[in-house]
């Protein structure tokens, strides 16, 4: 057991967490800090980011190439190198397909898909300089199964994240950079609550008892624990995987 615990340690590692101010990103950043990592957390919500005890924290708009470049340059310098990237930043403003405009569609793709592309591209040479690393992209169960209405733009963006993950796992293997994705389902975050208040999700995942393991949404820690495993040496032979953390919803 002690050997496995040692494998889960992130001591001496530099980790970037996007969307680190709240929700899953905040949970991941705090868990990484507790595991010994030096953490750089980026978010557009700088007010919430201010209270996080990270080595480096700054405003980050993952959809903007110049913002990504500036953040990663600052993070690499502050951390002394980047070994881990966790792409949590994302948006899911529910909208009816028949009234969805191009601007909203493009915004969701820009943050969720282009953002993943830009951050992985920025991290790759920095991880290569360290002799390898681990990238964990946060996707969604909605990327592989249509679970929620009013969610076409989000599902499409996360399906693209899966494609990025699989392709980069192949391309980055020769650099010893592992790339995996976690597909959450039914995670209780403030953003999810606000989105569903604006327009109900109206889908099977919202029906009571449809999540077999617990019957209800899980806390962000359920995702953060899996992220820690994929970031650590305990998962050193795992790459190119899409791992659902959904309480069994996809098999229900």
DOLOBA-110068 format. One record per residue (C-alpha): x, y, z. Coordinates in steps of 0.1 Angstrom, whole numbers, padded with zeros to 4 digits, always signed. Layout:
<vokes>
XYZ/...
</vokes>
This chain:
<vokes>
+0000+0000+0000/+0028+0024+0008/+0043+0018-0026/+0010+0027-0043/+0006+0058-0022/+0041+0068-0033/+0031+0064-0069/+0001+0088-0063/+0025+0115-0050/+0030+0145-0073/+0060+0158-0054/+0083+0177-0077/+0057+0179-0105/+0045+0211-0121/+0008+0210-0131/-0014+0234-0150/-0052+0233-0143/-0075+0253-0165/-0108+0263-0151/-0092+0262-0117/-0112+0288-0099/-0144+0267-0092/-0160+0233-0095/-0140+0204-0108/-0110+0225-0116/-0108+0239-0081/-0111+0204-0066/-0084+0191-0089/-0061+0221-0081/-0065+0217-0043/-0060+0179-0045/-0028+0183-0066/-0015+0209-0041/-0022+0184-0013/-0003+0157-0033/+0028+0179-0034/+0025+0194-0069/+0034+0230-0078/+0001+0242-0094/-0006+0269-0120/-0043+0276-0121/-0060+0297-0148/-0095+0309-0151/-0115+0339-0164/-0130+0341-0129/-0101+0359-0112/-0121+0368-0081/-0126+0331-0072/-0091+0323-0083/-0076+0347-0058/-0084+0325-0028/-0067+0294-0043/-0033+0287-0027/-0015+0279-0060/+0021+0286-0069/+0009+0306-0100/-0025+0319-0108/-0036+0343-0135/-0065+0351-0159/-0067+0326-0187/-0091+0326-0216/-0085+0292-0232/-0103+0302-0264/-0077+0330-0270/-0043+0320-0284/-0025+0350-0270/-0039+0344-0235/-0029+0308-0236/+0006+0316-0248/+0011+0342-0220/-0003+0320-0193/+0018+0290-0202/+0050+0310-0204/+0043+0324-0170/+0034+0290-0156/+0065+0273-0169/+0087+0299-0154/+0069+0299-0120/+0067+0261-0117/+0101+0253-0131/+0086+0231-0157/+0053+0216-0167/+0046+0179-0163/+0008+0177-0161/-0020+0195-0178/-0057+0192-0168/-0081+0208-0192/-0112+0216-0171/-0123+0249-0185/-0155+0246-0204/-0190+0260-0209/-0224+0245-0214/-0252+0271-0219/-0282+0250-0226/-0301+0262-0257/-0328+0248-0279/-0314+0236-0312/-0341+0253-0334/-0333+0288-0319/-0296+0283-0314/-0276+0310-0332/-0242+0307-0348/-0226+0330-0322/-0235+0306-0294/-0225+0276-0314/-0191+0292-0322/-0186+0303-0286/-0190+0268-0272/-0167+0253-0298/-0141+0280-0291/-0139+0274-0254/-0144+0236-0253/-0127+0225-0285/-0103+0252-0296/-0093+0257-0259/-0083+0221-0256/-0063+0223-0289/-0045+0255-0278/-0036+0243-0243/-0023+0209-0255/-0003+0226-0282/+0012+0250-0256/+0020+0222-0232/+0036+0198-0256/+0071+0213-0260/+0072+0222-0223/+0065+0185-0214/+0089+0173-0240/+0116+0193-0223/+0108+0175-0190/+0110+0141-0207/+0073+0134-0208/+0041+0142-0190/+0004+0136-0186/-0026+0154-0201/-0061+0148-0188/-0089+0164-0208/-0123+0167-0191/-0149+0156-0217/-0185+0144-0209/-0207+0113-0211/-0228+0135-0235/-0199+0131-0260/-0207+0094-0266/-0244+0092-0258/-0272+0118-0262/-0284+0121-0226/-0297+0157-0224/-0318+0178-0246/-0309+0214-0254/-0273+0204-0255/-0263+0198-0292/-0235+0223-0292/-0220+0210-0260/-0222+0173-0270/-0205+0181-0303/-0177+0201-0287/-0169+0173-0262/-0170+0146-0290/-0143+0167-0306/-0124+0167-0273/-0125+0129-0274/-0110+0130-0310/-0083+0153-0299/-0075+0130-0270/-0072+0099-0291/-0051+0115-0318/-0027+0132-0294/-0022+0100-0274/-0008+0085-0306/+0012+0115-0317/+0026+0123-0282/+0035+0087-0273/+0070+0090-0287/+0076+0120-0264/+0064+0099-0234/+0034+0122-0230/+0002+0103-0220/-0032+0118-0231/-0065+0106-0216/-0100+0120-0211/-0124+0117-0183/-0161+0117-0192/-0180+0130-0161/-0218+0124-0158/-0240+0140-0132/-0215+0161-0112/-0229+0186-0088/-0212+0220-0096/-0225+0256-0094/-0221+0260-0132/-0244+0230-0138/-0270+0244-0114/-0270+0279-0131/-0272+0264-0166/-0301+0242-0157/-0320+0271-0140/-0317+0291-0172/-0331+0262-0194/-0339+0228-0179/-0317+0200-0192/-0348+0179-0199/-0332+0145-0203/-0329+0111-0188/-0299+0120-0166/-0321+0144-0147/-0347+0118-0138/-0345+0106-0102/-0328+0073-0097/-0313+0071-0132/-0277+0070-0119/-0273+0034-0107/-0245+0038-0082/-0259+0066-0061/-0291+0077-0077/-0279+0113-0077/-0251+0136-0088/-0216+0131-0075/-0194+0157-0059/-0164+0172-0079/-0141+0151-0058/-0152+0120-0077/-0136+0134-0108/-0106+0149-0090/-0096+0116-0076/-0096+0100-0110/-0076+0129-0124/-0050+0124-0097/-0046+0088-0107/-0042+0096-0144/-0017+0124-0135/+0004+0102-0113/+0029+0074-0118/+0003+0049-0108/-0011+0051-0144/+0022+0051-0162/+0010+0026-0189/-0024+0042-0196/-0029+0065-0226/-0056+0071-0252/-0084+0062-0229/-0119+0078-0226/-0129+0069-0190/-0165+0075-0179/-0169+0086-0142/-0207+0085-0142/-0219+0062-0114/-0229+0037-0141/-0252+0060-0160/-0239+0049-0194/-0247+0013-0187/-0282+0019-0173/
</vokes>
